[in-house]
Amino acid sequence: MADKERKDKNMMPPRGPRPNYQIWIILGLVAVVLGISLFRQTGELVEIQMNKFEDMVQSRDIKKLVLVKNEEQVEITLKAEALQNAKYKQELDRSSPLGGLNANGPHYKLKIGSIDKFLDKYEQLTKNIPREQQVDLRVEERSDFTSVLVQWGFLFLLLFGFWMLMRRMTGGGGPGGQIFNIGKSKAALFDAESKVKITFEDAAGLDEAKEEIMEIVEFLKNPGKFTKLGGKIPKGALLVGPPGTGKTLLAKAVAGEAGVPFFSLSGSDFVEMFVGVGAARVRDLFKQAKEKAPCIIFIDEIDAIGRSRGRGQVPGANDERENTLNSLLVEMDGFATDSGVIILAATNRPDVLDSALLRPGRFDRQISIDKPDIVGREAIFKVHLKPIKLSKEVDTKKLAAQTPGFAGAEIANVCNEAALIAARKEKKEVEMKDFHDAIDRVIGGLEKKNKIISPEEKTIVAYHESGHAVAGWFLEHADPLVKVSIVPRGVAALGYAQYLPKEQFLYQTDQLIDEMCMSFGGRVAEDIVLNKISTGALSDLERITKMAYSIVTVYGMNKEIGNLSFYDSKQSEYNFQKPYSDATAEKIDKEVRALIDFCYQRTKKLLSDHRGELEIIAKELLEKEILFQTDLERLIGKRPFSSLTNYEKYTNGQEEKKEGARKEEARKEGERKETAGESPVPTEIKAAE
């Protein structure tokens, strides 16, 4: 029943925006005030001078006279026959913009300076007129209601508009200015009503991090399990890792699993142009959190406010960010600390954070979230492939092996790109080829088959990429080639070679030198075949130079420089001081140049010895534009170095684990039977032992 109601609710059309009744009220008031004002203007009488009034009296055209004492004017109403006179009719018609002549009057007004003088004047004018033909002069005092209404209407309209402005500025009128609410926290609250739907199952590939953070969730659900032994829950946990590895996703999973109020905001939400706002928002955030305790506060990108104090500050200046950090430090572990508020934070720059923020008591744990290995990538692929219609040939183990170094966000992008590519080709299922194209799209950029390239440039690119392929094929420690292409990709890449890096964390000197020689393959091939070099080796030379300087100055792999490392992980990017003398700098440059020259000559000899294979692959590339590893095996034979790929290592490891688990189960079963007096350990176990 609940599912049906939820389905009916989802099928309902989305509600449109709520009407803004306040705007209509203001418009209505404006219309009323303007209408009254217009009515007053249309009812304005034609003002005349004393000489014309005398003519009217002498002509006996006046029907009624009213003397308004408080306005010091006389209102004149003409007779019906006088209104037909052209000299009055035209004048009165012009004074009525809405058209139509008011026969009942009044029609004219006469401003008087003094009432007594006017009465004397009027008595003189009517002295020669018979009494039966004279017009009685009536004296009145009146209040102008329309004038009062217009004045007070505009005042009320002004007050109402000011009230509306204040309401919007304090947040009551929806989005639009929070000037009087600026010190309030901007944290989004997720509680029982707005529960996060993400769980730990969605955060795949983060098993170690989940074990660390699951204790926090377990404490919030069952605090007695820990407190009965005298333990205390960590006050905070800092999630550290490269972008896209799932730090925010893991925090969302904590919110979904814990079932307690969850405040989520970014470090930049504390930053404002006004002084003291950040500190006020921190205090307001913790005030709300203590009212909702037990609860979790998640601050994403905490490095926006948590940078080391005093770094890069102008002497004598007031750093608002430092004030915000000071307030955060006090709230996290000050005198007024209350239990039940747990803080999670995420950053990909832990090296810039203040040491006071990282100490135990504030962030008791630093949970490292690295890029997933092949097992983690397979788990992430399984999560993102659930909503996709897959072909039976799609193997998540192969996909995980072909995406080394990919973070969770990049894997999600690969799955989405593969579905889009299959839909573009009007397929009913997403095939393995679509995933290969998606991986190429993510790594190398968009294919540009329509890009016009001259035959000369195409030949240069073919020999360049063939040089990389041949050098990597005959170098023992080079990464195995997956695919080489001369189809343009990305912004400026005219060729593209994809390799399958090994899952390793430590590199030896000969491995790094082989990598440098393989990177030199393109430039050397151009030099050998065409006797000219091009600008196409820019990215290769950049990589080679960085690796050479790392070998000499970072890893201590050079005999002349010795076991020294000039790398400082906490060095500021604006620090121009070198930790070595000019003589050492000259020696470093000399050793780097010697190393690069050695790699260049080694690669040149290698490609000269395999010139025939280089020509074969280049001609095949010019014809087919794309070659795979199987094509290279067909053209120049198998690679002389036998090494298992990541996929083979992974699948063999999985089989070994299954076999080990099967033997262990058989051994336990044999022990159980032997204890029970049954037959001894099975013969297959004895033979295996």
Secondary structure, DSSP 4 states (H G I P E B T S, - for coil): -HHHHHHHHHHSPPP-PPP-HHHHHHHHHHHHHHHHHHHHHHTPPEEE-HHHHHHHHHTT-EEEEEEETTTTEEEEEE-HHHHTSHHHHHHHHHT-TT----TTS--EEEE-S-HHHHHHHHHHHTTTS-GGGPPPEEEE----HHHHHHHHHHHHHHHHHHHHHHHHHTTTTSSS--GGGTTS--PEEE-STT-----TTTSTT-HHHHHHHHHHHHHHH-THHHHTTT----SEEEEE--TTSSHHHHHHHHHHHH-S-EEEEEGGGG--SSTTHHHHHHHHHHHHHHHH-SEEEEEESGGGT-BPTTTTPPTT---HHHHHHHHHHHHHSSTT--TTEEEEEEES-GGGB-HHHHSTTTS-EEEE-----HHHHHHHHHHHTTTS-B-TT--HHHHHHT-TT--HHHHHHHHHHHHHHHHHTT-SSB-HHHHHHHHHHHHH--B-TT----HHHHHHHHHHHHHHHHHHHT-TTSPPEEEEE-S-BTTTBS-EEEE---S-S---HHHHHHHHHHHHHHHHHHHHHHS---GGGHHHHHHHHHHHHIIIIIS---TTT-S-----TT--TT----SS-HHHHHHHHHHHHHHHHHHHHHHHHHHHHTHHHHHHHHHHHHHHSEEEHHHHHHHH-S-SS----HHHHHHHHHHHHHHHHHHHHHHHHHHHHHHTTS--S-HHHHHH-
